[in-house]
């Protein structure tokens, strides 16, 4: 599918301001070269304003992964691995520690609270911060 086939995006672009990054992200998703298959991930709503992104990263350690947040783009990347000499000879290599890069566009009012790598699962906790003036208020009647 090409960008020209994404007529809904092309129709919405002239009516919005400041959403270019979001439209570009969706266009890349439908581009033939963009294959979002590794690493596998879940996005979970854990509370009213809390979320968790889980990435399956079996075989990776903390030192193998970089997590960055810049301009509402949360990026998780593997670091380049140095070739090391192993004592054992690998007869079959079915578990690959390949380079990956996965990015998520998050809203400006979402904060990254932390990240944890445990048992091959990277969990990144997020929280939507609702400003006081947008929270539900009960107005008393005089």
ROVOFI-218378 format. One record per residue: residue number from 1; residue in three letters; x negated, y negated, z negated of N, C-alpha, C in turn. Coordinates in pm, whole numbers. Example, Ala and Ser with C-alpha at 12.3 -4.5 7.8 and 13.67 -1.06 7.14 Angstrom:
residues 2
[1,"Ala",[-1319,569,-780],[-1230,450,-780],[-1320,330,-780]]
[2,"Ser",[-1285,225,-708],[-1367,106,-714],[-1290,-3,-787]]
//
This chain:
residues 142
[1,"Unk",[-85,117,0],[0,0,0],[-89,-123,0]]
[2,"Unk",[-59,-217,84],[-139,-338,91],[-71,-452,22]]
[3,"Unk",[-145,-559,4],[-90,-677,-63],[29,-732,13]]
[4,"Unk",[26,-722,146],[138,-772,226],[267,-698,197]]
[5,"Unk",[257,-572,156],[375,-494,125],[435,-530,-11]]
[6,"Unk",[364,-607,-90],[412,-644,-223],[494,-771,-215]]
[7,"Unk",[603,-764,-140],[682,-884,-112],[739,-948,-239]]
[8,"Unk",[771,-869,-341],[826,-927,-464],[724,-1020,-528]]
[9,"Unk",[595,-982,-527],[491,-1067,-584],[473,-1193,-501]]
[10,"Unk",[475,-1177,-369],[459,-1292,-281],[575,-1390,-296]]
[11,"Unk",[694,-1340,-328],[810,-1427,-347],[805,-1498,-483]]
[12,"Unk",[746,-1433,-583],[740,-1492,-717],[626,-1592,-733]]
[13,"Unk",[517,-1574,-661],[400,-1661,-677],[431,-1809,-661]]
[14,"Unk",[508,-1850,-561],[533,-1994,-545],[619,-2055,-657]]
[15,"Unk",[683,-1970,-738],[773,-2021,-842],[710,-2017,-981]]
[16,"Unk",[582,-1985,-990],[516,-1973,-1119],[387,-2053,-1121]]
[17,"Unk",[347,-2089,-1240],[221,-2162,-1258],[141,-2092,-1366]]
[18,"Unk",[16,-2061,-1339],[-71,-2005,-1440],[-66,-1854,-1453]]
[19,"Unk",[2,-1785,-1362],[13,-1639,-1369],[-69,-1570,-1261]]
[20,"Unk",[-164,-1642,-1201],[-244,-1586,-1092],[-315,-1458,-1133]]
[21,"Unk",[-374,-1458,-1254],[-446,-1339,-1300],[-353,-1218,-1307]]
[22,"Unk",[-231,-1239,-1355],[-136,-1128,-1367],[-100,-1074,-1228]]
[23,"Unk",[-72,-1164,-1132],[-38,-1119,-997],[-156,-1048,-932]]
[24,"Unk",[-277,-1100,-952],[-396,-1035,-896],[-414,-896,-955]]
[25,"Unk",[-386,-881,-1086],[-395,-750,-1151],[-297,-651,-1087]]
[26,"Unk",[-173,-693,-1066],[-74,-605,-1005],[-112,-571,-860]]
[27,"Unk",[-166,-668,-789],[-206,-641,-651],[-318,-538,-647]]
[28,"Unk",[-415,-547,-741],[-524,-449,-746],[-470,-310,-780]]
[29,"Unk",[-365,-305,-862],[-308,-176,-899],[-254,-101,-778]]
[30,"Unk",[-202,-176,-680],[-143,-113,-563],[-239,-107,-445]]
[31,"Unk",[-359,-156,-462],[-461,-149,-358],[-509,-5,-347]]
[32,"Unk",[-536,41,-226],[-579,180,-205],[-710,213,-276]]
[33,"Unk",[-797,114,-298],[-926,140,-360],[-918,147,-512]]
[34,"Unk",[-809,101,-569],[-796,95,-714],[-728,223,-763]]
[35,"Unk",[-803,307,-834],[-749,433,-885],[-767,434,-1037]]
[36,"Unk",[-662,400,-1111],[-675,389,-1257],[-661,524,-1326]]
[37,"Unk",[-755,617,-1301],[-736,751,-1355],[-829,787,-1469]]
[38,"Unk",[-935,712,-1493],[-1027,749,-1600],[-1074,623,-1670]]
[39,"Unk",[-1074,623,-1797],[-1028,728,-1888],[-876,723,-1905]]
[40,"Unk",[-820,836,-1945],[-678,842,-1969],[-646,762,-2095]]
[41,"Unk",[-529,700,-2098],[-497,614,-2212],[-347,613,-2242]]
[42,"Unk",[-316,568,-2363],[-178,546,-2408],[-170,403,-2461]]
[43,"Unk",[-54,341,-2446],[-25,215,-2512],[95,242,-2601]]
[44,"Unk",[78,220,-2731],[179,258,-2830],[223,135,-2908]]
[45,"Unk",[352,120,-2927],[405,15,-3014],[415,75,-3153]]
[46,"Unk",[335,23,-3247],[327,81,-3380],[407,5,-3484]]
[47,"Unk",[465,-108,-3447],[545,-190,-3538],[615,-297,-3458]]
[48,"Unk",[684,-387,-3527],[757,-494,-3458],[665,-576,-3367]]
[49,"Unk",[548,-612,-3416],[454,-693,-3341],[316,-629,-3332]]
[50,"Unk",[310,-499,-3348],[181,-430,-3349],[176,-324,-3239]]
[51,"Unk",[57,-313,-3180],[35,-220,-3070],[-98,-150,-3088]]
[52,"Unk",[-113,-39,-3019],[-240,35,-3022],[-265,89,-2881]]
[53,"Unk",[-385,64,-2831],[-429,123,-2706],[-522,238,-2743]]
[54,"Unk",[-490,358,-2695],[-573,476,-2720],[-636,520,-2589]]
[55,"Unk",[-766,544,-2591],[-836,595,-2475],[-903,726,-2511]]
[56,"Unk",[-886,826,-2426],[-948,957,-2447],[-1092,951,-2399]]
[57,"Unk",[-1187,953,-2494],[-1329,939,-2461],[-1411,1050,-2524]]
[58,"Unk",[-1374,1172,-2498],[-1447,1286,-2553],[-1592,1283,-2506]]
[59,"Unk",[-1684,1301,-2599],[-1825,1304,-2566],[-1895,1169,-2573]]
[60,"Unk",[-1821,1061,-2589],[-1880,928,-2600],[-1895,892,-2747]]
[61,"Unk",[-1998,815,-2779],[-2017,765,-2914],[-2002,613,-2912]]
[62,"Unk",[-2002,552,-3029],[-1988,406,-3040],[-2092,334,-2955]]
[63,"Unk",[-2213,385,-2955],[-2321,318,-2883],[-2307,329,-2731]]
[64,"Unk",[-2218,414,-2683],[-2198,432,-2539],[-2093,337,-2481]]
[65,"Unk",[-2024,259,-2566],[-1906,184,-2523],[-1920,37,-2560]]
[66,"Unk",[-1879,-50,-2468],[-1869,-194,-2494],[-1723,-235,-2481]]
[67,"Unk",[-1675,-315,-2578],[-1539,-369,-2574],[-1553,-521,-2579]]
[68,"Unk",[-1494,-589,-2480],[-1500,-734,-2476],[-1361,-791,-2452]]
[69,"Unk",[-1343,-916,-2498],[-1218,-989,-2475],[-1256,-1126,-2424]]
[70,"Unk",[-1214,-1158,-2302],[-1243,-1288,-2243],[-1127,-1329,-2155]]
[71,"Unk",[-1076,-1450,-2179],[-966,-1505,-2098],[-850,-1408,-2086]]
[72,"Unk",[-806,-1353,-2198],[-692,-1261,-2205],[-716,-1128,-2134]]
[73,"Unk",[-840,-1095,-2105],[-872,-968,-2041],[-954,-883,-2138]]
[74,"Unk",[-891,-777,-2187],[-957,-682,-2276],[-1022,-576,-2189]]
[75,"Unk",[-1155,-566,-2197],[-1229,-472,-2112],[-1302,-370,-2197]]
[76,"Unk",[-1292,-245,-2157],[-1362,-135,-2222],[-1449,-72,-2113]]
[77,"Unk",[-1581,-68,-2138],[-1674,-14,-2038],[-1774,78,-2105]]
[78,"Unk",[-1818,176,-2029],[-1927,259,-2079],[-2057,191,-2040]]
[79,"Unk",[-2158,210,-2125],[-2290,155,-2096],[-2363,249,-2003]]
[80,"Unk",[-2454,195,-1927],[-2536,278,-1838],[-2618,374,-1922]]
[81,"Unk",[-2615,500,-1887],[-2688,602,-1962],[-2828,617,-1906]]
[82,"Unk",[-2922,629,-1998],[-3059,658,-1957],[-3070,808,-1936]]
[83,"Unk",[-3145,845,-1836],[-3166,987,-1811],[-3261,1040,-1917]]
[84,"Unk",[-3215,1139,-1991],[-3300,1194,-2097],[-3330,1339,-2066]]
[85,"Unk",[-3445,1380,-2111],[-3483,1519,-2091],[-3418,1603,-2201]]
[86,"Unk",[-3345,1705,-2160],[-3279,1791,-2257],[-3361,1918,-2276]]
[87,"Unk",[-3354,1970,-2397],[-3427,2093,-2429],[-3364,2213,-2358]]
[88,"Unk",[-3230,2212,-2351],[-3158,2325,-2293],[-3130,2301,-2145]]
[89,"Unk",[-3121,2408,-2070],[-3087,2400,-1929],[-2937,2414,-1914]]
[90,"Unk",[-2875,2320,-1849],[-2730,2325,-1827],[-2704,2413,-1705]]
[91,"Unk",[-2626,2517,-1726],[-2591,2608,-1617],[-2472,2555,-1539]]
[92,"Unk",[-2375,2500,-1611],[-2257,2440,-1547],[-2223,2312,-1623]]
[93,"Unk",[-2206,2202,-1552],[-2172,2075,-1616],[-2030,2037,-1576]]
[94,"Unk",[-1933,2070,-1662],[-1793,2038,-1637],[-1747,1917,-1717]]
[95,"Unk",[-1822,1882,-1821],[-1791,1765,-1903],[-1887,1656,-1861]]
[96,"Unk",[-1832,1555,-1800],[-1915,1450,-1744],[-1901,1323,-1825]]
[97,"Unk",[-2012,1260,-1857],[-2011,1128,-1920],[-2036,1027,-1809]]
[98,"Unk",[-1933,1000,-1734],[-1950,909,-1622],[-1922,765,-1664]]
[99,"Unk",[-1969,673,-1583],[-1946,532,-1607],[-1798,504,-1586]]
[100,"Unk",[-1741,422,-1671],[-1602,381,-1652],[-1586,236,-1692]]
[101,"Unk",[-1481,176,-1641],[-1442,41,-1677],[-1290,35,-1674]]
[102,"Unk",[-1230,-2,-1784],[-1084,-11,-1792],[-1052,-148,-1851]]
[103,"Unk",[-959,-220,-1790],[-922,-353,-1838],[-772,-363,-1859]]
[104,"Unk",[-736,-440,-1960],[-596,-466,-1992],[-577,-616,-2005]]
[105,"Unk",[-474,-670,-1942],[-441,-810,-1957],[-349,-822,-2076]]
[106,"Unk",[-390,-903,-2174],[-306,-920,-2292],[-262,-1065,-2302]]
[107,"Unk",[-150,-1085,-2365],[-92,-1217,-2380],[-180,-1304,-2470]]
[108,"Unk",[-169,-1435,-2452],[-248,-1528,-2533],[-215,-1521,-2681]]
[109,"Unk",[-94,-1475,-2714],[-55,-1469,-2855],[-79,-1331,-2917]]
[110,"Unk",[-159,-1248,-2850],[-194,-1116,-2903],[-340,-1119,-2948]]
[111,"Unk",[-363,-1072,-3070],[-498,-1067,-3128],[-546,-923,-3135]]
[112,"Unk",[-674,-903,-3105],[-736,-772,-3123],[-778,-764,-3269]]
[113,"Unk",[-723,-667,-3342],[-748,-655,-3485],[-869,-566,-3516]]
[114,"Unk",[-902,-474,-3426],[-1015,-387,-3451],[-1012,-267,-3358]]
[115,"Unk",[-1121,-189,-3364],[-1132,-70,-3281],[-1201,39,-3361]]
[116,"Unk",[-1160,164,-3334],[-1218,279,-3403],[-1230,395,-3305]]
[117,"Unk",[-1345,462,-3309],[-1367,582,-3228],[-1378,700,-3321]]
[118,"Unk",[-1281,791,-3310],[-1279,907,-3399],[-1225,1026,-3322]]
[119,"Unk",[-1294,1138,-3330],[-1253,1263,-3267],[-1225,1247,-3117]]
[120,"Unk",[-1309,1168,-3049],[-1295,1152,-2905],[-1184,1059,-2861]]
[121,"Unk",[-1123,986,-2955],[-1013,896,-2924],[-1049,755,-2971]]
[122,"Unk",[-1059,661,-2877],[-1085,522,-2910],[-951,454,-2931]]
[123,"Unk",[-932,395,-3048],[-808,324,-3080],[-839,176,-3098]]
[124,"Unk",[-768,93,-3023],[-783,-52,-3034],[-650,-107,-3084]]
[125,"Unk",[-653,-169,-3203],[-533,-222,-3265],[-512,-366,-3223]]
[126,"Unk",[-389,-398,-3185],[-351,-532,-3141],[-230,-579,-3221]]
[127,"Unk",[-220,-710,-3237],[-104,-765,-3307],[-60,-894,-3238]]
[128,"Unk",[69,-902,-3212],[125,-1024,-3154],[151,-1120,-3269]]
[129,"Unk",[90,-1238,-3263],[105,-1338,-3368],[218,-1432,-3326]]
[130,"Unk",[327,-1429,-3401],[442,-1514,-3373],[427,-1641,-3456]]
[131,"Unk",[416,-1758,-3390],[402,-1883,-3465],[524,-1908,-3554]]
[132,"Unk",[500,-1980,-3660],[606,-2009,-3758],[729,-2072,-3692]]
[133,"Unk",[706,-2165,-3599],[819,-2235,-3536],[901,-2145,-3443]]
[134,"Unk",[852,-2025,-3410],[928,-1933,-3325],[990,-1817,-3403]]
[135,"Unk",[964,-1812,-3533],[1019,-1703,-3614],[1166,-1731,-3646]]
[136,"Unk",[1237,-1623,-3676],[1378,-1634,-3713],[1392,-1710,-3844]]
[137,"Unk",[1481,-1809,-3843],[1505,-1888,-3964],[1655,-1882,-3994]]
[138,"Unk",[1683,-1873,-4120],[1822,-1880,-4164],[1848,-2022,-4211]]
[139,"Unk",[1949,-2083,-4154],[1983,-2222,-4186],[2097,-2221,-4285]]
[140,"Unk",[2073,-2283,-4399],[2179,-2289,-4501],[2280,-2396,-4463]]
[141,"Unk",[2404,-2369,-4497],[2514,-2461,-4468],[2543,-2541,-4594]]
[142,"Unk",[2550,-2673,-4583],[2578,-2760,-4698],[2727,-2778,-4715]]
//
